[in-house]
Amino acid sequence: MVYGAYYVFLSGASPIMGILLVGLVVGGVVLNLRLIRQVKKKLGAWLFLIIVGFGMPIYLIIQNSDHVQEEANPPLRYESEAPD
């Protein structure tokens, strides 16, 4: 989970987004530890933990992968645009 947030932070997304994602993941884990203690039906809390903790970083990595790919492979110049 933290690796996903760290990847988003390093991959060129805004630093604020990376920090918010780390806070979201840590807050989700803490919240779920409290929910698991209080709620008798632990399945709901675990599902929430899995969806938020793992789904959000994966979603952001997928969204950000196109952005990283474009920076890694800049468009080629056409021959007519080549400097003289």
PANU-145444 format. One line per 10 residues: number of its first residue (from 1); their letters; for each residue x, z, y of N, C-alpha, C, CB. Coordinates in Angstrom, 1 decimal, always signed. Each point is the difference from the previous one (the first is absolute). Glycine has a CB too. Example, Ala and Ser with C-alpha at 12.3 -4.5 7.8 and 13.67 -1.06 7.14 Angstrom:
<gukols>
1) as) +13.2:+7.8:-5.7:-0.9:+0.0:+1.2:+0.9:+0.0:+1.2:-1.9:+1.2:-1.2; +1.5:-1.9:+2.3:+0.9:+0.0:+1.1:-0.8:+0.8:+1.1:+1.2:-2.2:-0.6 .
</gukols>
This chain:
<gukols>
1) mvygayyvfl) +0.8:+0.0:-1.2:-0.8:+0.0:+1.2:+0.9:+0.0:+1.3:-1.9:+1.2:-1.3; +2.9:-0.3:+1.2:+0.8:+0.1:+1.2:+0.9:-1.3:+0.1:+0.0:+2.5:-0.1; +0.4:-3.0:-1.1:+0.7:-1.3:+0.0:-0.7:-1.1:+0.7:+1.1:+0.7:-2.1; -2.4:-0.8:+1.8:-0.9:-1.0:+0.7:+0.0:+0.1:+1.5:-1.4:-0.1:-2.1; +1.3:+1.4:+2.5:+0.0:+0.2:+1.5:+1.4:-0.3:+0.6:-1.8:+1.8:-0.3; +2.8:-1.5:-0.4:+1.4:-0.2:+0.5:+0.2:-1.5:+0.0:+0.8:+2.2:-1.0; -1.3:-3.0:+0.0:+0.2:-1.4:+0.0:-0.7:-0.6:+1.2:+0.1:+0.0:-2.5; -1.3:+0.4:+2.8:-0.8:-0.5:+1.1:+0.8:+0.3:+1.3:-2.2:+0.3:-1.2; +2.8:+0.9:+1.3:+0.7:+0.4:+1.2:+1.2:-0.9:+0.2:-0.7:+2.3:-0.4; +1.4:-2.7:-0.7:+1.2:-0.8:+0.1:-0.2:-1.5:+0.1:+1.1:+1.8:-1.3 .
11) sgaspimgil) -2.3:-2.2:+0.9:-0.2:-1.5:-0.1:-0.4:-0.6:+1.3:-0.7:+0.4:-2.3; +0.7:+0.3:+3.4:-0.3:-0.7:+1.2:-1.3:+0.4:+0.6:+1.4:-1.8:-0.7; -2.2:+2.6:+0.0:-1.3:+0.5:+0.6:+0.4:+1.0:+1.1:-1.3:-0.3:-2.1; +0.4:+0.6:+3.0:+0.3:+0.9:+1.1:+0.4:+1.4:-0.6:-1.6:-1.3:+1.5; +2.6:+2.0:-0.9:+0.4:+1.3:-0.5:-1.2:+1.0:+0.0:+2.3:-0.5:+0.8; -3.2:+0.3:+0.1:-1.2:+0.9:+0.1:-0.8:-0.1:-1.3:+0.0:-0.1:+2.5; -0.2:-1.2:-3.0:-0.7:-0.2:-1.2:+0.6:+0.6:-1.2:-0.8:-2.2:+1.0; +2.1:+2.1:-1.1:+0.7:+0.7:-1.1:-0.1:+1.5:+0.1:+1.6:-1.9:-0.1; -1.5:+2.5:+1.2:-0.2:+1.4:+0.2:-1.4:+0.5:-0.3:+1.8:+0.0:+1.7; -2.8:-0.8:-1.3:-1.4:+0.3:-0.3:-0.2:-0.1:-1.5:-0.7:-0.8:+2.3 .
21) lvglvvggvv) +1.3:-0.2:-2.9:-0.2:-0.2:-1.4:+0.6:+1.2:-0.8:+0.0:-2.5:+0.3; +1.2:+2.9:+0.1:+0.6:+1.2:-0.7:-0.9:+1.2:+0.2:+2.3:-0.9:+0.4; -2.8:+1.1:+0.8:-0.9:+1.1:+0.3:-1.3:-0.1:-0.8:+0.9:+0.2:+2.2; -1.4:-1.4:-2.4:-1.3:-0.2:-0.8:+0.3:+0.4:-1.4:-0.8:-1.8:+1.6; +1.9:+1.3:-2.2:+0.3:+0.3:-1.4:+0.2:+1.5:-0.2:+1.0:-2.3:-0.2; -0.2:+2.9:+1.0:+0.3:+1.5:-0.1:-1.3:+0.8:+0.2:+2.3:-0.4:+0.8; -3.1:+0.0:+0.2:-1.3:+0.7:+0.3:-0.9:-0.2:-1.2:+0.3:-0.3:+2.5; -0.4:-0.9:-3.0:-0.8:-0.2:-1.2:+0.3:+0.8:-1.2:-0.3:-2.3:+0.8; +1.6:+2.5:-1.0:+0.5:+0.8:-1.2:-0.4:+1.4:+0.3:+1.9:-1.6:-0.5; -1.6:+2.2:+1.7:-0.4:+1.3:+0.3:-1.5:+0.3:-0.1:+2.0:+0.1:+1.5 .
31) lnlrlirqvk) -2.7:-1.1:-1.0:-1.5:+0.1:+0.0:-0.5:+0.0:-1.5:-0.1:-1.1:+2.3; +0.7:+0.3:-3.1:-0.5:-0.1:-1.4:+0.4:+1.2:-0.8:+0.2:-2.5:+0.2; +1.0:+3.1:+0.1:+0.3:+1.2:-0.7:-1.0:+1.1:+0.3:+2.4:-0.6:+0.1; -2.9:+0.7:+1.1:-1.0:+0.9:+0.4:-1.3:-0.3:-0.7:+1.1:+0.4:+2.2; -1.5:-1.7:-2.2:-1.2:-0.4:-0.6:+0.0:+0.3:-1.5:-0.3:-1.8:+1.8; +1.4:+1.5:-2.4:+0.1:+0.2:-1.5:-0.2:+1.5:-0.3:+1.5:-2.0:-0.2; -1.1:+2.9:+1.0:-0.2:+1.4:-0.2:-1.4:+0.4:+0.2:+2.3:+0.5:+0.7; -3.0:-1.1:+0.2:-1.3:+0.4:+0.4:-1.1:-0.7:-0.8:+0.8:+0.5:+2.3; -0.6:-1.7:-2.6:-1.1:-0.8:-0.6:+0.1:+0.1:-1.5:+0.0:-1.6:+1.9; -1.1:+1.9:-2.6:+0.0:+0.1:-1.4:+0.2:-1.3:-0.7:-1.5:+2.0:+0.2 .
41) kklgawlfli) +0.9:-3.1:+0.4:+0.2:-1.3:-0.5:+1.3:-0.6:+0.6:-2.5:-0.3:-0.3; +3.6:+0.5:-0.4:+1.3:-0.4:+0.5:+0.1:-1.5:+0.0:+1.0:+2.1:-0.8; -1.8:-2.9:+0.1:+0.2:-1.4:-0.1:-0.2:-0.7:+1.4:-0.8:+0.1:-2.4; -0.1:+0.4:+3.2:-0.2:-0.6:+1.3:+1.2:+0.2:+0.9:-2.4:+0.4:-0.2; +3.0:+0.7:+0.2:+1.2:+0.3:+0.8:+1.1:-0.9:-0.5:-0.8:+2.4:+0.5; +1.0:-2.5:-1.8:+1.1:-0.8:-0.5:-0.2:-1.5:+0.4:+0.4:+1.7:-1.9; -1.6:-2.1:+1.8:-0.3:-1.4:+0.4:+0.3:-0.3:+1.4:-1.8:-0.1:-1.7; +1.4:+1.1:+2.6:+0.3:-0.1:+1.4:+1.6:-0.1:+0.2:-2.2:+1.2:+0.6; +2.9:-0.3:-1.3:+1.4:+0.0:+0.1:+0.6:-1.3:-0.4:+0.0:+2.5:-0.4; -0.4:-3.1:-0.7:+0.5:-1.2:-0.4:-0.3:-1.2:+0.9:-0.2:+0.8:-2.3 .
51) ivgfgmpiyl) -1.0:-0.8:+2.8:-0.4:-1.1:+0.9:+0.7:+0.0:+1.3:-2.3:+0.0:-1.1; +2.3:+1.2:+1.7:+0.7:+0.1:+1.4:+1.5:+0.1:-0.2:-2.0:+1.2:+0.9; +2.5:-0.5:-1.8:+1.4:+0.2:-0.2:+0.8:-1.2:-0.4:-0.5:+2.3:-0.5; -0.1:-3.1:-0.4:+0.6:-1.1:-0.6:-0.5:-1.3:+0.6:+0.5:+1.2:-2.1; -1.8:-1.3:+2.4:-0.6:-1.2:+0.4:+0.4:-0.4:+1.4:-1.9:+0.5:-1.4; +2.0:+0.5:+2.3:+0.3:-0.3:+1.4:+1.4:-0.6:+0.2:-1.5:+1.8:+0.7; +2.5:-1.2:-1.3:+1.4:-0.6:+0.2:+0.0:-1.4:-0.7:+1.0:+2.3:+0.1; -1.6:-2.4:-1.2:+0.0:-1.3:-0.7:-0.7:-1.1:+0.8:+0.1:+1.1:-2.2; -1.2:-0.7:+2.8:-0.8:-0.9:+0.9:+0.9:-0.5:+1.2:-2.2:+1.1:-0.8; +2.9:-0.1:+1.4:+0.8:-0.3:+1.2:+1.2:-0.8:-0.4:-0.8:+2.1:+1.1 .
61) iiqnsdhvqe) +1.4:-1.9:-2.3:+1.1:-0.8:-0.4:-0.4:-1.4:-0.2:+1.0:+2.0:-1.1; -2.2:-2.2:+0.4:-0.5:-1.4:-0.2:-0.3:-0.6:+1.4:-1.0:+0.7:-2.2; +0.4:+0.0:+3.1:-0.3:-0.6:+1.3:+1.3:-0.3:+0.8:-2.1:+1.3:+0.0; +3.1:-0.5:-0.2:+1.2:-0.2:+0.8:+1.0:-0.9:-0.7:-0.3:+2.3:+0.8; +0.1:-2.7:-2.1:+1.0:-0.8:-0.7:+0.0:-1.4:+0.7:-0.4:+1.3:-2.1; -0.7:-1.8:+2.5:+0.0:-1.4:+0.7:+0.8:+0.1:+1.3:-2.2:-0.5:-1.0; +2.1:+1.6:+1.7:+0.8:+0.1:+1.2:+1.5:+0.1:-0.3:-1.9:+1.2:+1.1; +2.3:-0.5:-2.1:+1.4:+0.1:-0.4:+0.5:-1.3:-0.5:-0.3:+2.4:-0.5; -0.5:-3.1:-0.2:+0.4:-1.4:-0.6:+0.2:-1.0:+1.2:-1.3:+0.5:-2.1; +0.5:-0.4:+3.1:+0.2:-0.9:+1.1:+1.3:+0.2:+0.8:-2.5:-0.1:+0.2 .
71) eanpplryes) +2.8:+1.4:-0.1:+1.3:+0.3:+0.7:+1.2:-0.3:-0.8:-1.2:+1.8:+1.2; +1.1:-1.7:-2.6:+1.1:-0.3:-0.8:+0.3:-1.5:-0.1:-0.6:+2.1:-1.3; -0.5:-2.9:+1.4:+0.2:-1.4:-0.1:-0.6:-0.7:+1.2:-0.1:+0.1:-2.5; +0.9:-0.2:+3.6:-0.5:-0.6:+1.2:-0.3:-1.5:-0.3:+1.3:+1.7:+1.5; -2.2:-2.2:-0.8:-0.4:-1.4:-0.2:+1.2:-0.9:+0.3:-2.4:+0.5:+0.6; +2.6:-1.6:-1.4:+1.1:-0.9:+0.2:-0.3:-0.9:+1.3:+0.5:+0.0:-2.5; +0.6:-0.4:+3.1:-0.2:-0.9:+1.2:-0.2:-1.4:-0.5:+1.4:+1.5:+1.4; -2.2:-2.2:-0.7:-0.2:-1.4:-0.3:+1.2:-0.7:+0.6:-2.5:+0.1:-0.1; +2.8:-1.3:-0.4:+1.2:-0.8:+0.6:-0.2:-0.3:+1.4:+0.4:-0.9:-2.2; -1.7:+0.7:+2.6:-0.2:-0.3:+1.4:+0.2:+1.2:+0.9:-1.6:-1.8:-0.7 .
81) eapd) +1.6:+3.0:+0.2:+0.2:+1.2:+0.8:+1.4:+0.5:+0.0:-2.3:+0.6:-0.5; +3.2:-1.3:-0.3:+1.4:+0.5:-0.1:+0.7:-0.1:+1.4:+0.1:-0.8:-2.4; +0.7:+1.8:+2.7:+0.6:-0.1:+1.3:+1.0:-1.2:+0.1:-0.2:+2.5:+0.2; +0.4:-3.0:+1.0:+0.9:-1.2:+0.1:+1.4:+0.4:+0.1:-1.8:-1.2:+1.2 .
</gukols>
